[in-house]
Amino acid sequence: MELRTRALQVLLIADPLAKALAARALYAVATGADAAPASEAAIDAVTLDTAARLAPDTEPPGRPERPRLLAAVKVASRSPFTPEGRAALIHAIAHIEFNAINLALDAVWRFPGMPRAYYLDWLQVASEEALHFTLLDEHLRGLGKSYGDFDAHDGLWTMAMRTAGDVLARMALVPRTLEARGLDATPPLQAKLAKAGDIRAVEILDVILRDEVGHVRIGNHWYRHLCRERGLDPLTLYPELVERYEAPRLRPPFNVEARSAAGFSDEEIAYLSS
């Protein structure tokens, strides 16, 4: 098994739960986490080709027929204080996590020439995003709904496509911009869900917030690694990339504690706050 090729194959899976299961299994194999002594030969057969330029058979990612994807402004607002609104809100978070699986897998197969640790980092992210989706999907079913029952938007994948030609831009504008926004949004969202009485949703968001700090830290690490390689200043480059790729301009309030834990410098947080 070649890990980047397999990551592309998992990315092309359309069924969300099958994709989540495959993403978690792939990371287990990559790290030997599922290896008993009798299966050492199988683990030895796992390879990682960091130089290969891969091409998908069909346009990624694999997706189910539903949810219907609309422009973000056309997706209805969601209040957690009605059963339907709370289910719609959990669905929206599940959709973000499903897209996050795709984004992590895409980061593995699309960009050759990175260190081995880069690919293992993003396989770990894919596995943890898969767990998040599975937890949310289970909770959504407990609310009498299924993934696909509500409309959604495609903002995360749109930025992935804009940055498909440059791994540095991808690291700058997906994990440390769009996904980092979740660090800011999650605590207020938890407060609303707690007020609505959905303690299970709050618990799931605790898991997601904990893991997302690590995911954003990974994005920060590889962004700075690439800046060093190219002789670029990460602080002054960032606003140039935001402008060039038409990324969202982030507005306060910011979760300074979580962003600091995720590797943002004081200077970067000050820039965002200004």
C-alpha positions in Angstrom: 0.0 0.0 0.0 1.3 3.4 -0.9 -0.1 5.9 1.5 -0.6 9.0 -0.7 -2.2 6.9 -3.4 -4.5 5.3 -0.8 -5.3 8.8 0.6 -6.5 9.8 -2.9 -8.6 6.7 -3.1 -10.2 7.4 0.2 -10.9 11.0 -0.9 -12.9 9.7 -3.8 -15.2 7.7 -1.6 -18.7 9.3 -1.8 -20.4 7.7 1.2 -19.5 9.8 4.3 -19.4 7.1 6.9 -17.5 4.8 4.6 -15.0 7.6 4.0 -14.7 8.3 7.7 -14.0 4.6 8.5 -11.5 4.4 5.7 -9.7 7.5 6.8 -9.3 6.3 10.3 -8.2 2.8 9.1 -5.6 4.4 6.8 -4.0 6.4 9.6 -3.9 3.3 11.8 -2.1 1.4 9.1 0.3 4.3 8.5 1.3 4.4 12.1 1.2 0.6 12.8 -1.5 1.2 15.4 -3.5 -1.8 14.2 -0.5 -4.1 13.8 -0.2 -7.3 15.8 3.1 -9.2 15.7 1.6 -11.6 13.1 0.9 -8.7 10.7 4.4 -7.0 10.8 5.0 -8.1 7.2 1.9 -6.3 6.1 3.0 -3.1 7.9 6.4 -3.4 6.3 4.7 -3.4 2.9 3.3 0.1 3.6 5.2 2.7 1.6 5.2 6.5 1.3 6.2 8.0 -2.0 6.8 11.7 -1.2 7.9 12.5 -4.8 5.0 11.0 -6.8 2.8 13.3 -8.8 -0.6 11.7 -8.5 -3.7 12.3 -10.7 -7.2 11.3 -9.7 -9.4 9.3 -12.1 -12.3 11.6 -11.4 -12.6 15.1 -9.9 -12.3 14.9 -6.2 -13.7 14.8 -3.6 -16.2 12.0 -3.5 -19.5 13.3 -2.1 -23.0 12.0 -1.5 -25.8 13.3 -3.6 -27.1 15.3 -0.6 -26.7 17.8 1.0 -27.6 20.3 -1.7 -24.7 22.8 -1.9 -25.7 26.5 -2.1 -23.9 29.8 -1.8 -23.2 30.5 1.9 -25.6 33.5 1.9 -28.5 31.3 0.7 -28.1 28.7 3.6 -30.8 29.4 6.2 -29.7 30.6 9.6 -29.9 28.0 12.4 -31.2 28.6 16.0 -30.4 25.9 18.5 -33.5 26.7 20.5 -36.0 24.7 18.4 -35.6 20.9 17.6 -35.4 21.6 13.9 -33.0 24.5 14.3 -30.7 22.5 16.6 -30.6 19.6 14.2 -29.8 22.0 11.4 -27.0 23.4 13.4 -25.5 20.0 14.2 -25.8 19.2 10.5 -23.9 22.3 9.6 -21.0 21.3 12.0 -21.1 17.8 10.6 -20.8 19.2 7.1 -17.7 21.2 8.2 -16.1 18.1 9.6 -16.9 16.0 6.5 -15.2 18.7 4.4 -12.3 18.7 6.8 -11.7 15.0 6.1 -11.5 15.8 2.4 -9.2 18.7 3.0 -6.7 16.7 5.0 -6.7 13.8 2.5 -6.3 16.3 -0.3 -3.3 17.8 1.5 -1.7 14.3 1.5 -2.1 13.3 -2.2 -1.9 16.7 -3.9 1.4 18.1 -2.9 4.6 16.1 -3.6 8.1 16.9 -2.3 7.2 17.5 1.4 8.9 15.7 4.3 7.5 12.4 5.4 6.3 14.0 8.7 4.0 16.3 6.7 2.1 13.4 5.2 1.7 11.6 8.5 0.5 14.8 10.1 -2.3 15.2 7.6 -3.2 11.6 7.8 -3.6 12.1 11.5 -5.8 15.1 10.9 -8.0 13.2 8.4 -8.4 10.4 11.0 -9.4 12.9 13.8 -11.8 14.8 11.5 -13.4 11.4 10.6 -14.0 10.7 14.3 -15.6 14.2 14.7 -17.9 13.5 11.7 -18.9 10.1 13.1 -19.7 11.5 16.5 -21.8 14.3 15.0 -23.6 12.0 12.5 -24.5 9.7 15.4 -25.9 12.6 17.4 -27.7 14.0 14.4 -29.4 10.6 14.0 -30.4 10.7 17.6 -32.2 14.0 16.8 -34.2 12.2 14.1 -32.2 13.6 11.1 -29.4 12.4 8.8 -26.5 14.0 7.1 -27.9 15.4 3.8 -31.3 16.5 5.2 -30.3 20.2 5.2 -28.7 22.5 2.7 -25.0 23.4 3.1 -22.4 25.5 1.5 -19.0 24.7 -0.1 -16.7 27.5 1.2 -14.0 25.2 2.6 -13.6 23.2 -0.6 -13.7 26.4 -2.7 -10.6 27.6 -0.9 -8.9 24.2 -1.3 -9.3 24.6 -5.1 -8.0 28.1 -5.1 -4.9 26.9 -3.3 -4.4 23.7 -5.3 -1.3 24.9 -7.0 0.7 25.9 -3.9 1.1 24.0 -0.7 2.3 27.2 1.1 -1.0 29.0 0.2 -3.0 25.9 1.3 -1.3 25.9 4.7 -1.8 29.6 5.1 -5.4 29.8 4.1 -7.1 26.6 5.0 -5.9 25.3 8.4 -4.6 28.5 9.8 -7.4 30.7 8.4 -10.7 28.9 7.7 -10.2 26.0 10.2 -8.7 28.3 12.8 -12.0 30.3 12.7 -13.5 27.3 14.5 -11.3 28.0 17.5 -13.0 31.3 17.8 -16.6 30.1 17.0 -16.7 27.0 19.2 -17.0 28.3 22.7 -19.9 30.7 22.0 -21.6 27.9 20.1 -21.1 25.6 23.1 -22.7 28.2 25.3 -25.8 28.4 23.1 -26.1 24.6 22.9 -25.7 24.3 26.7 -28.5 26.8 27.1 -30.6 24.8 24.7 -30.0 21.7 26.9 -27.9 19.7 24.3 -25.2 18.5 26.6 -24.0 15.8 24.2 -23.4 18.4 21.5 -21.3 20.4 24.0 -19.3 17.3 24.8 -18.6 16.5 21.1 -17.5 20.1 20.6 -15.1 19.7 23.5 -13.4 16.9 21.5 -13.5 18.9 18.3 -12.0 22.0 19.9 -9.2 20.0 21.6 -8.2 18.3 18.3 -8.6 21.4 16.2 -6.0 23.2 18.3 -3.6 20.5 17.1 -4.7 20.7 13.5 -4.2 24.4 13.4 -0.8 24.0 15.0 0.1 21.5 12.2 -0.9 24.1 9.7 1.1 26.8 11.4 4.2 24.5 11.6 4.2 23.6 7.9 3.4 27.2 6.8 6.5 28.4 8.7 8.5 25.5 7.4 7.7 26.5 3.8 8.3 30.2 4.5 11.8 29.3 5.8 12.5 27.2 2.8 11.5 30.0 0.4 13.1 32.8 2.4 9.8 34.5 3.1 8.6 36.3 6.2 5.4 34.5 7.4 4.0 37.6 9.1 4.2 40.0 6.1 3.4 37.2 3.5 0.1 36.3 5.1 -2.0 39.4 4.2 -0.5 39.2 0.6 -1.9 35.6 0.4 -5.3 36.7 1.8 -5.5 39.3 -0.9 -4.2 37.1 -3.8 -6.5 34.2 -3.0 -9.5 36.2 -1.9 -9.6 34.6 1.5 -12.1 35.8 4.2 -10.8 38.6 6.3 -11.2 37.5 9.9 -12.9 39.7 12.5 -12.8 39.6 16.3 -13.5 38.3 18.8 -10.7 35.8 18.7 -10.1 32.9 21.0 -6.6 34.1 22.0 -5.9 31.2 24.4 -6.7 28.6 21.8 -4.9 30.4 19.0 -1.8 30.8 21.2 -1.9 27.0 21.9 -2.3 26.4 18.2 1.0 28.2 17.5 0.0 31.7 16.5 2.6 34.2 17.7 1.7 37.3 19.6 2.5 39.4 16.5 0.1 37.3 14.4 -2.7 37.7 16.9 -2.1 41.4 17.1 -2.3 41.6 13.3 -5.6 39.8 13.3 -6.9 42.0 16.1 -6.0 45.2 14.2 
